[in-house]
Amino acid sequence: MKIKSSHTLVSEAMEEIKTISPEEALDLIGNQKCNLIDIRDVRELEKNGRVENSQHIPRGMLEFWLDPNSVFFKDGKLKIEKEIVLFCAAGMRSALATKTLKDMGFENVSHIDGGFGSMVKKGFKIV
């Protein structure tokens, strides 16, 4: 049995998904055109802070909270007409999560290149 590496999975996902820059994300947020979703673990938020105006959906619950047929569905969590923009610490988990949402049927979904680290460097407000 050959197991794909996490690096391979991320590389394959990156070929299929939309990646945006932190600057593009700032523009979407400024124009209220996206749901900014932080998929980092709660411990990461406690340690490093959270991005202002972002919503937290833990990576482990993302598919369940956004699936209307799931018992864990969070109705009204997102404005479905707006783009879903995901980020994690560095961009790898969010790449995989973006691919998963595309596989679920979400069409207007992307992730931020470089994740939280790049967002901090580009001036996102951390609270």
Steps between C-alpha positions, in 0.01 A plus 500: 500500500634842401397787719497856364696748704336807645725705268358314199143554618559873544672524159209323332247721679686814392452401135122495544424789733502878496777660703484871576758736643457668837452828313214350296345373822525846658318643197222237523460569872501876450224467242308250716517237225620200697464275799847498657536162670783413739541122515787499749474305823361690799841474671653690207244776540568523872876515444520729195171690499232507236447712192243773548172428316583133449284209606650194661404159367744235624648293216363182654142631488500695172320246282251415775411860589446588131305188396124568524440125547736471797374499858783749566386746230527865608216668313574863428872466578590632154355742251487243219486763224847624600832336423629262768863590575685255722828538682712302744847567641704462180259399222527122487194400704295769331603369157373153592186647657430711191526191281263315731241778482531499120447123507187560710363731231596846627603701194605837637778394735869590530782509749764756592856439387728476802214494750502685831874565483474690172186678615675641806787628281250671266325695772192300599380614840555233766277506807 
